[in-house]
Structure formats: C-alpha cells, structure tokens
C-alpha cells in the first residue's frame, strides 16, 4: 500500500486514492497505455522519453478560463512553451509562445508558466519548471497525483490542484475524434492561492 506524504493526507478524495487499495491505479497497465474507467483517465505510452504524438493535444478554451479564474494573470507575461502546431486557444494579452526547446530555452523576461505539456514527458517538464524557480500551472492527468515522483516533488512545497467539474475534450495528435480524459491544473508558487485541492 502506498503511504501518502503528510501534505496530502488531509486532501479528502486524494487521500483516499493512496489509502484505499481498491482506488489505486494499476501502474503496470497504465505504463502500457490504457483507460481507467473509475477515474476516467487516458494514459498514452511514451517511447524512450520522446514526445509521443498521441499526447500532443490542443488545450480547450474552457481550461484556460478556469485557471484564469483562480490565478491573477492580468498584466503578467505568461510563457506557454509547448508549441504543438503553433495555434493557441487562449486570448491572454501577453503570451510568449514560440517553437523553442523548453529544456534549452528560457525567455529573457517572463512571470509565469501556464500550459498543457505533452503528458509522456510530464515528470521531466515538472522538474524543469521547479528548477526555473518561478510560479507555474500545468494541465496534467489526474493520475499524476499518485506518481512516486510527484510525491517527492511536493515535499516541503506548496502545491494547489484545481480539479474541474467536467472532463475536457482534447483534440489533436493522430486522433480524428475528441479524446476525453480527466485532467486538472497543477499550480505551484502563486501568491494567494490556497494550498491543497480545489474542486469546481
């Protein structure tokens, strides 16, 4: 049985994910890619750490609206580093969005990272964001919460998880139909944002 870190034990539903084995995800099955019908999570298979085209999806406009309702982004220069096809469904006035290598490039001036990264490299992306030392919000699958690396990441840090009431429809990659999987905003370092779980 997994043991939740102290910072998570009082997070209600999330605490149950660790403490009730029947609610835990089958990590071996998800490593190969699949669907967890209980939580509605779609997991794609990564290949040797490279971005899998199957998880390169367009962020729906309602996801941007949700994060804006919780984080004061007005007059802030927001870096959206994940390019996909170059289109973006967000109308924030001051966005840095360019086709650069996220792990090699950093803009000269920016305030926050807010984006939907490729899920096959989400651990590497989160580590990079933490190393940069500025606030960030990443739209990630809800199963990230039970990953061992995430539990290590949050030790001694203030994370907020914003969980939308509905699943988002994602399109892109090599899929012709909408792909639905439960995702939420993982937020770190924003002043005034309550720590823990925020349910819409």
C-alpha positions in Angstrom: 0.0 0.0 0.0 1.2 3.5 -0.8 1.9 5.9 2.0 0.8 9.5 1.3 3.0 12.4 2.3 1.8 14.5 5.3 1.0 17.4 3.0 -1.6 15.2 1.1 -3.2 13.2 3.9 -5.9 15.8 4.5 -6.8 16.3 0.9 -10.0 14.3 1.1 -10.6 12.4 -2.1 -6.9 12.4 -2.9 -6.0 10.9 0.5 -8.4 8.0 -0.3 -6.5 7.4 -3.6 -3.5 6.3 -1.5 -5.1 4.7 1.5 -7.8 2.6 -0.3 -6.1 0.0 -2.5 -9.2 -0.5 -4.5 -9.0 3.1 -5.6 -5.3 2.9 -6.6 -4.4 2.8 -10.3 -2.8 -0.2 -11.9 0.6 1.3 -12.7 1.7 -1.7 -14.8 -1.4 -1.4 -17.1 -1.0 2.3 -17.4 2.6 2.1 -18.3 1.5 0.4 -21.5 -1.3 2.9 -22.1 -5.0 2.5 -21.4 -8.1 3.8 -19.8 -9.0 3.7 -16.1 -12.8 3.7 -16.2 -13.2 4.6 -12.5 -11.3 7.9 -12.8 -11.8 8.4 -16.5 -8.1 8.9 -17.2 -6.5 8.3 -20.6 -2.8 7.4 -20.4 -0.6 7.4 -23.5 2.6 5.4 -23.9 5.9 7.3 -24.2 8.8 6.0 -26.2 12.2 6.3 -24.6 11.4 9.7 -23.1 10.5 11.3 -26.5 7.2 13.2 -27.0 4.5 10.8 -28.2 2.4 12.4 -30.9 -0.6 10.6 -29.3 -0.5 13.0 -26.3 0.2 16.3 -28.2 -3.3 17.8 -27.8 -4.9 21.3 -28.2 -5.9 22.9 -24.9 -9.6 23.7 -24.8 -10.6 27.3 -24.2 -12.6 26.4 -21.0 -9.4 25.1 -19.4 -7.7 28.5 -19.8 -10.8 30.2 -18.4 -10.7 28.0 -15.3 -7.1 28.7 -14.4 -7.6 32.4 -15.0 -10.5 32.4 -12.5 -8.1 31.3 -9.8 -4.8 33.0 -10.6 -4.2 36.7 -11.1 -2.7 36.8 -14.6 -3.6 40.3 -15.6 -0.5 42.4 -16.6 1.7 39.3 -16.3 3.9 38.0 -19.1 2.9 34.3 -19.4 5.2 31.8 -21.1 3.3 29.0 -22.9 6.3 26.9 -24.0 4.6 23.9 -25.6 4.2 24.5 -29.3 2.1 21.7 -30.9 1.1 23.2 -34.2 1.5 26.8 -33.1 -2.1 27.5 -32.5 -3.3 28.5 -29.0 -6.9 28.8 -27.8 -6.1 31.4 -25.1 -6.7 35.1 -25.6 -4.4 36.3 -22.8 -2.8 39.6 -24.0 0.8 39.0 -23.1 1.9 35.5 -24.1 5.3 34.1 -25.1 4.6 31.2 -27.4 7.4 30.2 -29.7 8.7 27.0 -31.3 11.7 26.6 -28.9 13.2 23.6 -27.0 11.7 24.0 -23.5 14.6 22.3 -21.9 17.2 24.5 -23.5 15.5 27.9 -24.0 14.2 30.5 -21.5 12.7 33.9 -22.4 14.6 36.9 -21.2 11.5 38.2 -19.3 8.5 36.3 -18.1 6.4 35.9 -15.0 4.7 32.5 -15.0 4.4 29.3 -17.0 0.9 28.3 -17.8 0.4 25.5 -20.3 -0.6 21.9 -21.2 2.6 19.9 -21.7 2.9 16.6 -23.5 2.0 14.0 -20.9 4.6 11.4 -21.9 7.3 13.8 -20.5 5.4 15.4 -17.7 7.9 14.4 -15.0 10.7 16.0 -16.9 8.6 19.1 -17.5 7.7 19.5 -13.9 11.3 19.2 -12.8 12.3 21.8 -15.3 9.6 24.1 -14.0 10.8 23.7 -10.5 14.4 24.3 -11.5 13.4 27.6 -13.1 12.1 28.8 -9.8 9.0 30.8 -10.9 5.3 30.0 -10.5 3.8 27.6 -12.9 0.4 26.0 -13.7 0.4 22.8 -15.8 -2.7 21.0 -17.0 -1.9 17.3 -16.3 -3.8 14.0 -15.9 -5.3 13.4 -12.5 -3.3 10.2 -12.1 -0.1 12.4 -11.7 -1.2 12.7 -8.1 -0.4 9.1 -7.3 3.0 9.0 -9.0 6.0 8.5 -6.7 8.0 11.3 -8.4 5.2 13.7 -7.7 5.0 12.8 -4.0 8.7 13.5 -3.8 8.4 16.8 -5.6 5.8 18.2 -3.3 7.7 17.5 -0.1 8.2 20.9 1.6 6.4 22.8 -1.2 3.0 24.4 -1.6 1.0 22.9 -4.5 -2.5 23.6 -5.4 -4.5 21.2 -7.6 -7.5 22.7 -9.4 -9.9 20.0 -10.4 -12.6 20.9 -13.0 -16.1 19.6 -12.5 -16.2 18.2 -16.1 -13.7 16.4 -18.3 -12.2 18.4 -21.1 -12.5 17.4 -24.7 -9.0 17.3 -26.3 -8.3 17.2 -30.0 -5.0 16.8 -31.9 -2.2 14.3 -32.3 -3.2 11.5 -34.6 -6.7 11.3 -33.3 -9.6 12.3 -35.5 -12.2 12.2 -32.7 -12.2 14.0 -29.3 -10.2 12.2 -26.6 -11.7 12.6 -23.2 -9.6 12.1 -20.0 -9.7 13.7 -16.6 -7.2 16.4 -16.1 -6.5 19.2 -13.6 -4.3 22.2 -13.1 -1.2 21.6 -11.0 -0.2 25.0 -9.6 3.0 26.0 -7.7 4.3 29.2 -6.3 1.3 31.5 -6.9 0.7 34.0 -4.0 -2.8 34.0 -2.6 -3.7 30.6 -4.0 -4.9 28.2 -1.4 -2.8 25.0 -0.9 -4.4 21.7 -1.5 -7.3 20.5 -3.6 -9.7 23.0 -5.2 -12.9 21.3 -6.6 -15.0 23.2 -9.1 
